[in-house]
Structure formats: C-alpha cells, structure tokens
Amino acid sequence: MLKFFQIEGRFPRHPGELPSVAVDFVARQLGVPAAGSEVTGRAVERFRAPICDVLGFRVFSRGDEDKMISCLRRPERAERGPPT
C-alpha cells in the first residue's frame, strides 16, 4: 500500500492494480498466502491514515481552497496590471 501510494499518488481500487510480484514478495515476508489480497475494507482503512501522515498528505480544507484560488489569481493580476 505504501509503495503504491508513493508511486501512484492514490490507493489501489482493486487487487488487480497491485503487481503480483510485489504481493508474492510481501506474502513470503509475512509468511501468509498471497491469494485474496485486500485493498478495501476496514482492515485496509486503518493503514491509510498512517500512510498519509508519513507522506504528509491530508484532506484538502476550505483554507487550502482559499490559498489555491489566491495563487491561481496572482499571475492573472500581474499580467493585467493593477486594478483600476
């Protein structure tokens, strides 16, 4: 899950998105069967928050929206000059 998120910027939607080589490797390391890899459900949800925390991701807030709008408007203002 961590590597997938680092590479794709999102969590997998279904087990087919995970490379079978990676699933087999992790399963061998944990001593569990590789079949039936879960990518949804409560157990998986518990891992998503720590992964996002470690990588510095968080939910986009209203304050973030205001900052983004301000940033997007800046170049437009600079090209047109000061308001009259």
Protein Blocks (a to p, Z undefined) as FASTA:
>chain_A
ZZmmmmnopacfbfklpcfklmmmmmmmnopafehpafedjklmmmmmmmmmmnopacdd
fklmmmmmmmmmmmmmmmnopaZZ
